[in-house]
Amino acid sequence: MSLQSGGELKLADSSAKADLLRRVRRLEGQARGIARMIEEDRDCSEILQQLSAVRSAAHQATVALVRSYATECMVSDSSPEEIAEALSVALSRLA
């Protein structure tokens, strides 16, 4: 990630970007599978189990992104105030 003007951070680490894309694509597949389960009138407990898995996977993707975000902020050339503000804004979006 690199801190852009206006406090934006963008993924710069290609391995972190690839990891996040892999996670999101897996989430897409899981969501399509759940839609298929609903269309096939599968048991609600099975659907709930899959929804729980998607929620957990989304949380893990979020943690991975926040970790990359924080790491890149710490090595940024920006001032401590700019870094603190960027992290504060990013973390407030998780609530």
C-alpha positions as CSV (number, residue, x, y, z in Angstrom):
1,M,0.0,0.0,0.0
2,S,1.1,3.5,-0.6
3,L,-0.3,6.6,1.1
4,Q,-1.8,8.9,-1.5
5,S,-2.7,12.5,-1.3
6,G,-5.9,12.8,0.7
7,G,-4.9,10.0,3.1
8,E,-5.7,7.1,0.7
9,L,-3.7,3.9,0.9
10,K,-3.6,1.6,-2.0
11,L,-2.3,-2.0,-2.1
12,A,1.3,-1.9,-3.4
13,D,2.5,-5.2,-2.1
14,S,1.8,-7.7,-4.9
15,S,1.7,-10.7,-2.6
16,A,-0.8,-9.0,-0.3
17,K,-2.9,-8.0,-3.3
18,A,-2.9,-11.5,-4.7
19,D,-3.8,-12.9,-1.3
20,L,-6.7,-10.6,-0.9
21,L,-8.0,-11.3,-4.4
22,R,-7.8,-15.0,-3.8
23,R,-9.8,-14.6,-0.6
24,V,-12.4,-12.4,-2.3
25,R,-12.8,-14.9,-5.2
26,R,-13.3,-17.7,-2.8
27,L,-16.0,-15.6,-1.1
28,E,-17.7,-15.1,-4.4
29,G,-17.7,-18.9,-5.0
30,Q,-19.1,-19.5,-1.6
31,A,-21.8,-16.9,-2.1
32,R,-22.8,-18.5,-5.5
33,G,-22.9,-21.9,-3.7
34,I,-25.3,-20.5,-1.1
35,A,-27.5,-19.1,-3.8
36,R,-27.6,-22.5,-5.4
37,M,-28.5,-24.1,-2.1
38,I,-31.4,-21.7,-1.6
39,E,-32.6,-22.3,-5.2
40,E,-32.4,-26.1,-4.5
41,D,-34.5,-25.7,-1.3
42,R,-31.7,-27.1,0.9
43,D,-32.1,-27.5,4.6
44,C,-31.9,-24.1,6.5
45,S,-29.2,-25.4,8.9
46,E,-26.9,-26.2,6.0
47,I,-27.5,-22.8,4.5
48,L,-26.8,-21.2,7.9
49,Q,-23.6,-23.2,8.2
50,Q,-22.4,-21.9,4.9
51,L,-23.4,-18.3,5.7
52,S,-21.3,-18.6,8.9
53,A,-18.4,-19.8,6.8
54,V,-18.7,-16.8,4.5
55,R,-18.9,-14.4,7.4
56,S,-15.7,-16.0,8.9
57,A,-13.9,-15.9,5.5
58,A,-14.9,-12.2,5.1
59,H,-13.6,-11.4,8.5
60,Q,-10.3,-13.1,7.8
61,A,-10.0,-11.2,4.5
62,T,-10.6,-8.0,6.5
63,V,-8.0,-8.8,9.1
64,A,-5.5,-9.5,6.3
65,L,-6.2,-6.2,4.7
66,V,-6.0,-4.3,7.9
67,R,-2.7,-5.9,8.7
68,S,-1.3,-4.8,5.3
69,Y,-2.8,-1.4,5.8
70,A,-1.2,-0.9,9.2
71,T,2.2,-2.3,8.0
72,E,2.3,0.0,5.1
73,C,1.3,3.0,7.2
74,M,4.2,2.3,9.5
75,V,6.7,2.5,6.7
76,S,5.1,5.5,5.0
77,D,6.9,8.8,4.4
78,S,3.8,10.6,5.7
79,S,3.8,12.4,9.0
80,P,2.6,10.6,12.1
81,E,-0.5,12.7,12.2
82,E,-1.4,11.7,8.6
83,I,-0.7,8.0,9.3
84,A,-2.9,8.2,12.5
85,E,-5.7,9.9,10.6
86,A,-5.5,7.3,7.7
87,L,-5.6,4.4,10.2
88,S,-8.4,6.0,12.2
89,V,-10.6,6.5,9.1
90,A,-9.9,3.0,7.9
91,L,-10.7,1.4,11.2
92,S,-13.9,3.4,11.6
93,R,-15.2,1.8,8.5
94,L,-15.1,-1.6,10.2
95,A,-17.7,-0.6,12.9
